[in-house]
Amino acid sequence: MQSTPATPPSAAPSLPPHLPTPVAWLGYGGLLPFVALAMVGWWAPGNPLWTTALLGYGAVILSFIGALHWGLAMALPGLDEAERTRLFIWSVVPGLLAWPALLVPSQMGATLLIAGFAAHLWQDHRLARKATLPTWYLPLRRRLTVTACVCLALGAAVA
């Protein structure tokens, strides 16, 4: 019986050179709760609801971006086993930082989240040295990270 040759994997889809419109809408739209909650906290200081909501949203988003590295570990071609394992391990760290940020005083929680966002951006830069990412990815991540961290710091300052 003759066997048929294995079908070669399809070529990776070409990476768009510019930020895709849906990604821009979703990424920047995801900043709206950060900005709104930080602003409301400044307009209504002393109400812990706004800071709690801001930290909760920050924790959810930090966990979400950690999951990006899990997906990249599964999908990026050309990673050696050690790098792939490192991505899987790193992908759970943001969630492990985000959870206790909800259990400690606001300023400490905001500090944990900011550290998590900064560490994740550093990990993204590290990954970009080893893998082909879209050219728009790191600039977008920088803008989103800086805005989220500023809002977390501002929100915690009035808590």
Backbone as JSON Lines, residues from 0, in Angstrom:
{"i":0,"aa":"M","n":[0.84,-1.16,0.0],"ca":[0.0,0.0,0.0],"c":[0.89,1.23,0.0]}
{"i":1,"aa":"Q","n":[0.59,2.14,-0.86],"ca":[1.39,3.35,-0.99],"c":[0.92,4.4,0.0]}
{"i":2,"aa":"S","n":[1.88,5.03,0.68],"ca":[1.49,6.1,1.6],"c":[1.62,7.43,0.88]}
{"i":3,"aa":"T","n":[0.76,8.3,1.25],"ca":[0.83,9.64,0.65],"c":[1.76,10.49,1.5]}
{"i":4,"aa":"P","n":[2.51,11.36,0.85],"ca":[3.42,12.19,1.63],"c":[2.64,13.12,2.55]}
{"i":5,"aa":"A","n":[3.26,13.4,3.67],"ca":[2.62,14.31,4.62],"c":[2.44,15.68,3.98]}
{"i":6,"aa":"T","n":[1.33,16.27,4.26],"ca":[1.07,17.61,3.75],"c":[1.94,18.6,4.51]}
{"i":7,"aa":"P","n":[2.73,19.39,3.79],"ca":[3.58,20.35,4.5],"c":[2.72,21.39,5.21]}
{"i":8,"aa":"P","n":[3.22,21.88,6.34],"ca":[2.44,22.9,7.03],"c":[2.28,24.12,6.14]}
{"i":9,"aa":"S","n":[1.14,24.74,6.25],"ca":[0.92,25.93,5.42],"c":[1.87,27.03,5.88]}
{"i":10,"aa":"A","n":[2.2,27.85,4.94],"ca":[3.1,28.96,5.26],"c":[2.42,29.87,6.26]}
{"i":11,"aa":"A","n":[3.23,30.42,7.14],"ca":[2.68,31.35,8.13],"c":[2.07,32.54,7.4]}
{"i":12,"aa":"P","n":[0.94,33.01,7.89],"ca":[0.34,34.16,7.23],"c":[1.29,35.35,7.33]}
{"i":13,"aa":"S","n":[1.29,36.16,6.29],"ca":[2.19,37.3,6.34],"c":[1.73,38.27,7.42]}
{"i":14,"aa":"L","n":[2.69,38.84,8.08],"ca":[2.39,39.76,9.18],"c":[2.1,41.13,8.6]}
{"i":15,"aa":"P","n":[1.01,41.75,9.02],"ca":[0.7,43.07,8.47],"c":[1.74,44.09,8.93]}
{"i":16,"aa":"P","n":[2.19,44.95,8.01],"ca":[3.23,45.92,8.37],"c":[2.71,47.05,9.25]}
{"i":17,"aa":"H","n":[1.42,47.29,9.21],"ca":[0.82,48.38,9.99],"c":[-0.19,47.81,10.98]}
{"i":18,"aa":"L","n":[-0.42,48.55,12.03],"ca":[-1.36,48.13,13.06],"c":[-2.74,47.92,12.44]}
{"i":19,"aa":"P","n":[-3.27,46.7,12.5],"ca":[-4.61,46.46,11.95],"c":[-5.67,47.25,12.73]}
{"i":20,"aa":"T","n":[-6.64,47.75,12.03],"ca":[-7.68,48.59,12.64],"c":[-8.38,47.89,13.8]}
{"i":21,"aa":"P","n":[-8.79,46.62,13.68],"ca":[-9.46,45.98,14.83],"c":[-8.54,45.9,16.05]}
{"i":22,"aa":"V","n":[-7.26,45.66,15.83],"ca":[-6.31,45.59,16.94],"c":[-6.2,46.96,17.61]}
{"i":23,"aa":"A","n":[-6.14,48.0,16.79],"ca":[-6.06,49.36,17.34],"c":[-7.31,49.67,18.18]}
{"i":24,"aa":"W","n":[-8.48,49.37,17.65],"ca":[-9.72,49.64,18.38],"c":[-9.78,48.86,19.69]}
{"i":25,"aa":"L","n":[-9.42,47.6,19.64],"ca":[-9.47,46.77,20.84],"c":[-8.4,47.16,21.85]}
{"i":26,"aa":"G","n":[-7.19,47.4,21.37],"ca":[-6.1,47.77,22.26],"c":[-6.34,49.1,22.95]}
{"i":27,"aa":"Y","n":[-6.6,50.12,22.14],"ca":[-6.82,51.45,22.71],"c":[-8.15,51.53,23.46]}
{"i":28,"aa":"G","n":[-9.15,50.81,22.96],"ca":[-10.43,50.75,23.67],"c":[-10.27,50.12,25.04]}
{"i":29,"aa":"G","n":[-9.34,49.18,25.16],"ca":[-9.07,48.55,26.45],"c":[-8.46,49.5,27.46]}
{"i":30,"aa":"L","n":[-7.98,50.64,27.0],"ca":[-7.45,51.66,27.92],"c":[-8.55,52.52,28.53]}
{"i":31,"aa":"L","n":[-9.72,52.54,27.91],"ca":[-10.79,53.42,28.4],"c":[-11.13,53.18,29.87]}
{"i":32,"aa":"P","n":[-11.29,51.93,30.33],"ca":[-11.55,51.74,31.76],"c":[-10.41,52.24,32.65]}
{"i":33,"aa":"F","n":[-9.16,52.06,32.22],"ca":[-8.03,52.58,33.0],"c":[-8.16,54.09,33.16]}
{"i":34,"aa":"V","n":[-8.35,54.78,32.04],"ca":[-8.41,56.24,32.06],"c":[-9.64,56.71,32.83]}
{"i":35,"aa":"A","n":[-10.78,56.13,32.55],"ca":[-12.02,56.56,33.21],"c":[-11.95,56.34,34.72]}
{"i":36,"aa":"L","n":[-11.48,55.19,35.15],"ca":[-11.44,54.9,36.58],"c":[-10.41,55.77,37.3]}
{"i":37,"aa":"A","n":[-9.28,56.03,36.66],"ca":[-8.29,56.93,37.27],"c":[-8.85,58.34,37.4]}
{"i":38,"aa":"M","n":[-9.55,58.8,36.36],"ca":[-10.13,60.16,36.4],"c":[-11.23,60.27,37.46]}
{"i":39,"aa":"V","n":[-12.1,59.29,37.51],"ca":[-13.17,59.32,38.5],"c":[-12.59,59.3,39.91]}
{"i":40,"aa":"G","n":[-11.52,58.53,40.09],"ca":[-10.87,58.49,41.39],"c":[-10.35,59.86,41.81]}
{"i":41,"aa":"W","n":[-9.87,60.63,40.86],"ca":[-9.39,61.98,41.16],"c":[-10.56,62.93,41.42]}
{"i":42,"aa":"W","n":[-11.68,62.72,40.74],"ca":[-12.85,63.6,40.93],"c":[-13.61,63.25,42.2]}
{"i":43,"aa":"A","n":[-13.51,62.01,42.63],"ca":[-14.22,61.57,43.84],"c":[-13.25,60.87,44.78]}
{"i":44,"aa":"P","n":[-12.23,61.6,45.26],"ca":[-11.24,60.95,46.13],"c":[-11.88,60.47,47.43]}
{"i":45,"aa":"G","n":[-11.29,59.48,47.99],"ca":[-11.8,58.95,49.25],"c":[-12.82,57.84,49.09]}
{"i":46,"aa":"N","n":[-13.29,57.61,47.87],"ca":[-14.24,56.53,47.63],"c":[-13.44,55.32,47.12]}
{"i":47,"aa":"P","n":[-13.28,54.29,47.93],"ca":[-12.43,53.16,47.55],"c":[-12.98,52.34,46.38]}
{"i":48,"aa":"L","n":[-14.24,52.55,46.02],"ca":[-14.84,51.79,44.92],"c":[-14.04,51.98,43.63]}
{"i":49,"aa":"W","n":[-13.64,53.21,43.34],"ca":[-12.96,53.49,42.07],"c":[-11.58,52.85,42.03]}
{"i":50,"aa":"T","n":[-10.87,52.93,43.14],"ca":[-9.54,52.31,43.19],"c":[-9.66,50.79,43.11]}
{"i":51,"aa":"T","n":[-10.63,50.23,43.8],"ca":[-10.84,48.78,43.75],"c":[-11.17,48.34,42.32]}
{"i":52,"aa":"A","n":[-12.03,49.11,41.66],"ca":[-12.38,48.78,40.27],"c":[-11.16,48.91,39.35]}
{"i":53,"aa":"L","n":[-10.36,49.95,39.55],"ca":[-9.16,50.15,38.73],"c":[-8.17,49.0,38.93]}
{"i":54,"aa":"L","n":[-7.92,48.64,40.17],"ca":[-6.99,47.53,40.44],"c":[-7.54,46.21,39.9]}
{"i":55,"aa":"G","n":[-8.84,46.0,40.04],"ca":[-9.45,44.79,39.51],"c":[-9.31,44.7,37.99]}
{"i":56,"aa":"Y","n":[-9.56,45.82,37.32],"ca":[-9.42,45.83,35.86],"c":[-7.95,45.61,35.48]}
{"i":57,"aa":"G","n":[-7.04,46.27,36.2],"ca":[-5.62,46.09,35.93],"c":[-5.2,44.64,36.09]}
{"i":58,"aa":"A","n":[-5.72,43.98,37.11],"ca":[-5.38,42.57,37.35],"c":[-5.88,41.68,36.22]}
{"i":59,"aa":"V","n":[-7.08,41.96,35.75],"ca":[-7.64,41.17,34.64],"c":[-6.79,41.36,33.39]}
{"i":60,"aa":"I","n":[-6.44,42.59,33.07],"ca":[-5.67,42.87,31.87],"c":[-4.25,42.3,31.98]}
{"i":61,"aa":"L","n":[-3.64,42.41,33.15],"ca":[-2.3,41.83,33.32],"c":[-2.35,40.32,33.11]}
{"i":62,"aa":"S","n":[-3.37,39.67,33.62],"ca":[-3.52,38.22,33.4],"c":[-3.72,37.92,31.91]}
{"i":63,"aa":"F","n":[-4.5,38.75,31.25],"ca":[-4.74,38.58,29.82],"c":[-3.44,38.67,29.02]}
{"i":64,"aa":"I","n":[-2.63,39.68,29.3],"ca":[-1.41,39.81,28.5],"c":[-0.41,38.7,28.81]}
{"i":65,"aa":"G","n":[-0.49,38.15,30.01],"ca":[0.34,36.97,30.29],"c":[-0.02,35.82,29.37]}
{"i":66,"aa":"A","n":[-1.29,35.68,29.1],"ca":[-1.76,34.6,28.23],"c":[-1.24,34.76,26.8]}
{"i":67,"aa":"L","n":[-0.88,35.98,26.41],"ca":[-0.31,36.17,25.07],"c":[0.92,35.29,24.88]}
{"i":68,"aa":"H","n":[1.74,35.21,25.91],"ca":[2.97,34.42,25.77],"c":[2.68,32.93,25.72]}
{"i":69,"aa":"W","n":[1.6,32.49,26.35],"ca":[1.2,31.09,26.23],"c":[0.85,30.79,24.77]}
{"i":70,"aa":"G","n":[0.05,31.67,24.19],"ca":[-0.32,31.49,22.79],"c":[0.88,31.54,21.86]}
{"i":71,"aa":"L","n":[1.79,32.47,22.12],"ca":[2.99,32.55,21.29],"c":[3.85,31.31,21.46]}
{"i":72,"aa":"A","n":[3.94,30.78,22.67],"ca":[4.72,29.57,22.89],"c":[4.16,28.4,22.09]}
{"i":73,"aa":"M","n":[2.85,28.35,21.95],"ca":[2.24,27.27,21.18],"c":[2.39,27.46,19.68]}
{"i":74,"aa":"A","n":[2.4,28.73,19.23],"ca":[2.26,28.98,17.8],"c":[3.51,29.44,17.06]}
{"i":75,"aa":"L","n":[4.46,30.05,17.75],"ca":[5.61,30.59,17.03],"c":[6.54,29.49,16.54]}
{"i":76,"aa":"P","n":[6.84,29.49,15.26],"ca":[7.8,28.52,14.76],"c":[9.23,28.97,15.11]}
{"i":77,"aa":"G","n":[10.12,28.04,15.12],"ca":[11.53,28.36,15.27],"c":[12.03,28.57,16.68]}
{"i":78,"aa":"L","n":[11.2,28.38,17.68],"ca":[11.67,28.51,19.06],"c":[12.28,27.18,19.5]}
{"i":79,"aa":"D","n":[13.4,27.25,20.21],"ca":[13.93,26.01,20.75],"c":[13.11,25.63,21.98]}
{"i":80,"aa":"E","n":[13.3,24.41,22.44],"ca":[12.47,23.89,23.54],"c":[12.63,24.71,24.81]}
{"i":81,"aa":"A","n":[13.83,25.18,25.09],"ca":[14.06,25.98,26.3],"c":[13.3,27.31,26.22]}
{"i":82,"aa":"E","n":[13.33,27.95,25.07],"ca":[12.62,29.22,24.91],"c":[11.11,29.0,24.99]}
{"i":83,"aa":"R","n":[10.64,27.94,24.37],"ca":[9.21,27.64,24.42],"c":[8.77,27.39,25.87]}
{"i":84,"aa":"T","n":[9.56,26.64,26.61],"ca":[9.25,26.38,28.02],"c":[9.26,27.67,28.82]}
{"i":85,"aa":"R","n":[10.25,28.53,28.57],"ca":[10.34,29.8,29.28],"c":[9.09,30.65,29.02]}
{"i":86,"aa":"L","n":[8.59,30.64,27.78],"ca":[7.37,31.38,27.46],"c":[6.16,30.81,28.21]}
{"i":87,"aa":"F","n":[6.05,29.5,28.25],"ca":[4.94,28.89,28.99],"c":[5.01,29.28,30.47]}
{"i":88,"aa":"I","n":[6.21,29.19,31.04],"ca":[6.36,29.54,32.46],"c":[6.04,31.0,32.69]}
{"i":89,"aa":"W","n":[6.63,31.88,31.86],"ca":[6.39,33.31,32.05],"c":[4.9,33.64,31.92]}
{"i":90,"aa":"S","n":[4.19,32.96,31.06],"ca":[2.79,33.31,30.78],"c":[1.9,33.27,32.02]}
{"i":91,"aa":"V","n":[2.28,32.5,33.03],"ca":[1.46,32.44,34.24],"c":[1.91,33.44,35.31]}
{"i":92,"aa":"V","n":[3.1,34.0,35.17],"ca":[3.62,34.94,36.17],"c":[2.75,36.19,36.31]}
{"i":93,"aa":"P","n":[2.3,36.83,35.21],"ca":[1.47,38.02,35.39],"c":[0.21,37.76,36.23]}
{"i":94,"aa":"G","n":[-0.43,36.63,36.01],"ca":[-1.6,36.29,36.83],"c":[-1.24,36.09,38.28]}
{"i":95,"aa":"L","n":[-0.06,35.52,38.52],"ca":[0.38,35.31,39.9],"c":[0.76,36.62,40.58]}
{"i":96,"aa":"L","n":[1.1,37.64,39.81],"ca":[1.32,38.98,40.37],"c":[0.0,39.72,40.54]}
{"i":97,"aa":"A","n":[-0.92,39.5,39.61],"ca":[-2.19,40.23,39.61],"c":[-3.07,39.82,40.79]}
{"i":98,"aa":"W","n":[-3.12,38.57,41.11],"ca":[-4.02,38.1,42.16],"c":[-3.7,38.73,43.51]}
{"i":99,"aa":"P","n":[-2.45,38.67,44.01],"ca":[-2.2,39.3,45.31],"c":[-2.34,40.82,45.27]}
{"i":100,"aa":"A","n":[-2.26,41.42,44.09],"ca":[-2.45,42.87,44.0],"c":[-3.85,43.27,44.44]}
{"i":101,"aa":"L","n":[-4.76,42.32,44.41],"ca":[-6.14,42.59,44.84],"c":[-6.33,42.37,46.34]}
{"i":102,"aa":"L","n":[-5.32,41.8,46.99],"ca":[-5.47,41.42,48.39],"c":[-4.69,42.31,49.35]}
{"i":103,"aa":"V","n":[-3.92,43.24,48.83],"ca":[-3.07,44.1,49.65],"c":[-3.58,45.54,49.55]}
{"i":104,"aa":"P","n":[-3.09,46.45,50.38],"ca":[-3.51,47.84,50.28],"c":[-3.31,48.41,48.86]}
{"i":105,"aa":"S","n":[-4.12,49.39,48.51],"ca":[-4.18,49.91,47.14],"c":[-2.83,50.31,46.57]}
{"i":106,"aa":"Q","n":[-2.05,51.05,47.33],"ca":[-0.77,51.51,46.79],"c":[0.15,50.32,46.5]}
{"i":107,"aa":"M","n":[0.16,49.35,47.38],"ca":[0.99,48.17,47.15],"c":[0.44,47.35,45.97]}
{"i":108,"aa":"G","n":[-0.87,47.26,45.87],"ca":[-1.48,46.54,44.75],"c":[-1.15,47.2,43.42]}
{"i":109,"aa":"A","n":[-1.24,48.54,43.39],"ca":[-0.91,49.25,42.16],"c":[0.57,49.05,41.81]}
{"i":110,"aa":"T","n":[1.42,49.05,42.81],"ca":[2.85,48.83,42.58],"c":[3.11,47.45,42.0]}
{"i":111,"aa":"L","n":[2.43,46.43,42.52],"ca":[2.57,45.07,41.98],"c":[2.12,45.01,40.52]}
{"i":112,"aa":"L","n":[0.99,45.64,40.23],"ca":[0.49,45.63,38.86],"c":[1.42,46.37,37.92]}
{"i":113,"aa":"I","n":[1.9,47.53,38.35],"ca":[2.83,48.29,37.51],"c":[4.09,47.48,37.25]}
{"i":114,"aa":"A","n":[4.61,46.85,38.29],"ca":[5.8,45.99,38.12],"c":[5.51,44.85,37.15]}
{"i":115,"aa":"G","n":[4.32,44.27,37.24],"ca":[3.94,43.19,36.34],"c":[3.85,43.66,34.9]}
{"i":116,"aa":"F","n":[3.24,44.82,34.68],"ca":[3.15,45.36,33.32],"c":[4.53,45.67,32.76]}
{"i":117,"aa":"A","n":[5.4,46.27,33.59],"ca":[6.76,46.61,33.14],"c":[7.55,45.34,32.83]}
{"i":118,"aa":"A","n":[7.44,44.34,33.69],"ca":[8.16,43.08,33.47],"c":[7.66,42.39,32.2]}
{"i":119,"aa":"H","n":[6.37,42.47,31.96],"ca":[5.84,41.84,30.76],"c":[6.33,42.55,29.5]}
{"i":120,"aa":"L","n":[6.4,43.86,29.54],"ca":[6.93,44.59,28.39],"c":[8.39,44.2,28.16]}
{"i":121,"aa":"W","n":[9.16,44.06,29.23],"ca":[10.55,43.62,29.1],"c":[10.6,42.22,28.46]}
{"i":122,"aa":"Q","n":[9.71,41.34,28.89],"ca":[9.65,39.99,28.32],"c":[9.27,40.05,26.83]}
{"i":123,"aa":"D","n":[8.38,40.97,26.47],"ca":[8.02,41.13,25.06],"c":[9.25,41.54,24.23]}
{"i":124,"aa":"H","n":[10.03,42.46,24.76],"ca":[11.26,42.88,24.06],"c":[12.23,41.71,23.95]}
{"i":125,"aa":"R","n":[12.34,40.94,24.99],"ca":[13.22,39.77,24.97],"c":[12.75,38.77,23.9]}
{"i":126,"aa":"L","n":[11.45,38.55,23.85],"ca":[10.89,37.63,22.86],"c":[11.13,38.15,21.44]}
{"i":127,"aa":"A","n":[11.0,39.45,21.25],"ca":[11.16,40.03,19.91],"c":[12.58,39.83,19.36]}
{"i":128,"aa":"R","n":[13.55,39.62,20.24],"ca":[14.92,39.34,19.78],"c":[15.05,37.91,19.25]}
{"i":129,"aa":"K","n":[14.1,37.05,19.59],"ca":[14.2,35.64,19.2],"c":[13.12,35.2,18.22]}
{"i":130,"aa":"A","n":[12.08,35.99,18.09],"ca":[10.96,35.57,17.24],"c":[10.51,36.75,16.37]}
{"i":131,"aa":"T","n":[9.92,36.41,15.26],"ca":[9.4,37.44,14.37],"c":[8.01,37.84,14.84]}
{"i":132,"aa":"L","n":[7.9,39.07,15.28],"ca":[6.61,39.62,15.7],"c":[6.26,40.73,14.72]}
{"i":133,"aa":"P","n":[4.98,41.07,14.6],"ca":[4.63,42.18,13.72],"c":[5.36,43.46,14.17]}
{"i":134,"aa":"T","n":[5.73,44.28,13.2],"ca":[6.47,45.51,13.52],"c":[5.67,46.45,14.42]}
{"i":135,"aa":"W","n":[4.39,46.36,14.41],"ca":[3.55,47.25,15.2],"c":[3.37,46.75,16.64]}
{"i":136,"aa":"Y","n":[3.74,45.51,16.91],"ca":[3.45,44.91,18.22],"c":[4.13,45.64,19.38]}
{"i":137,"aa":"L","n":[5.45,45.79,19.33],"ca":[6.15,46.41,20.46],"c":[5.77,47.88,20.67]}
{"i":138,"aa":"P","n":[5.67,48.68,19.6],"ca":[5.2,50.07,19.85],"c":[3.81,50.12,20.48]}
{"i":139,"aa":"L","n":[2.91,49.25,20.04],"ca":[1.58,49.21,20.64],"c":[1.66,48.8,22.1]}
{"i":140,"aa":"R","n":[2.41,47.75,22.38],"ca":[2.55,47.28,23.77],"c":[3.13,48.36,24.66]}
{"i":141,"aa":"R","n":[4.12,49.12,24.15],"ca":[4.71,50.21,24.94],"c":[3.66,51.26,25.28]}
{"i":142,"aa":"R","n":[2.91,51.7,24.28],"ca":[1.88,52.73,24.52],"c":[0.81,52.24,25.49]}
{"i":143,"aa":"L","n":[0.35,51.02,25.32],"ca":[-0.67,50.48,26.21],"c":[-0.13,50.33,27.63]}
{"i":144,"aa":"T","n":[1.1,49.83,27.75],"ca":[1.69,49.62,29.07],"c":[1.9,50.94,29.8]}
{"i":145,"aa":"V","n":[2.47,51.92,29.12],"ca":[2.72,53.21,29.77],"c":[1.41,53.84,30.24]}
{"i":146,"aa":"T","n":[0.4,53.82,29.41],"ca":[-0.88,54.42,29.79],"c":[-1.51,53.69,30.97]}
{"i":147,"aa":"A","n":[-1.51,52.37,30.93],"ca":[-2.07,51.59,32.03],"c":[-1.32,51.87,33.33]}
{"i":148,"aa":"C","n":[0.01,51.92,33.26],"ca":[0.81,52.15,34.47],"c":[0.6,53.55,35.03]}
{"i":149,"aa":"V","n":[0.51,54.55,34.18],"ca":[0.25,55.92,34.65],"c":[-1.12,55.96,35.33]}
{"i":150,"aa":"C","n":[-2.12,55.35,34.73],"ca":[-3.46,55.36,35.33],"c":[-3.47,54.62,36.66]}
{"i":151,"aa":"L","n":[-2.77,53.5,36.76],"ca":[-2.7,52.78,38.03],"c":[-2.01,53.63,39.1]}
{"i":152,"aa":"A","n":[-0.94,54.3,38.72],"ca":[-0.24,55.16,39.69],"c":[-1.11,56.32,40.13]}
{"i":153,"aa":"L","n":[-1.8,56.95,39.2],"ca":[-2.69,58.06,39.55],"c":[-3.84,57.6,40.42]}
{"i":154,"aa":"G","n":[-4.42,56.46,40.08],"ca":[-5.53,55.93,40.87],"c":[-5.11,55.58,42.28]}
{"i":155,"aa":"A","n":[-3.94,55.01,42.42],"ca":[-3.45,54.64,43.76],"c":[-3.06,55.86,44.56]}
{"i":156,"aa":"A","n":[-2.68,56.94,43.91],"ca":[-2.25,58.16,44.6],"c":[-3.39,58.82,45.36]}
{"i":157,"aa":"V","n":[-4.62,58.61,44.9],"ca":[-5.76,59.24,45.59],"c":[-6.53,58.26,46.46]}
{"i":158,"aa":"A","n":[-6.04,57.03,46.53],"ca":[-6.76,56.01,47.32],"c":[-6.61,56.29,48.81]}
